Amino acid sequence: MALGNLMYKKLNTEDLIILAQQNDFKALEELIKREQKRIYVTFLYLCKNEEKVPDLTQEALLRMANNISSLRKPKTFKSWLNHIVMNLFYDDLRKCTKLNNTVSFDKAIGDDYASNPALEIPDNHAKPLENCLSCELETIIKSEILNLPEHFRVPIVLREFQGFSYDEIAKSTNTNVGTVKSRIARARIKLKENLKTYINKGV
């Protein structure tokens, strides 16, 4: 039985996935509408070349649409889609950049989160960075995030913009939870230091 357009908007994500897997185009269309902004924002904060963001977003949505039938458990949709997004990001990174030999903050401080208790900063469920009231500050934050090393940038973007748990980020980045917590903590410290001047100015 066909559903009206308004009914699709009221359906939860899992129901939309099930319908999309049954070749319901309107369900797939609604699913794409719901996910496209989040995917776009994720790429926007991951990719240093902003011109690539629309194409990467489109490719991610296309892969989602083409492979939705292969998703066995609708409850894992969020992680499954993130896997697509991250694969595209890393593929693009490998194609367009040659990593230089740099000194890693991890090497300087150590990857073992447990051995660095001073880095254990309370999360306090802070609001995502994109909710900043100042558009100018948002632009500055975006610039500072893009300047972070890739291994710091990825976990903090997944945490702040995707809302992923530490376990989910660890699986997505093929690292352990301690390393994820350590890198996110250090990324926050770095961002706080770099943004201190702008925040004190009341941008």
Secondary structure, 3 states (H helix, E strand, C coil): CCCCHHHHHHCCHHHHHHHHCCCCHHHHHHHHHHHHHHHHHHHHHHCCCHHHHHHHHHHHHHHHHHHHHHCCCHHHHHHHHHHHHHHHHHHHHHHHCCCCCCCCHHHHHCCCHHHCHHHCCCCCCCCCHHHCCCHHHHHHHHHHHHCCCHHHHHHHHHHHCCCCCHHHHHHHHCCCHHHHHHHHHHHHHHHHHHHHHHHHHCC
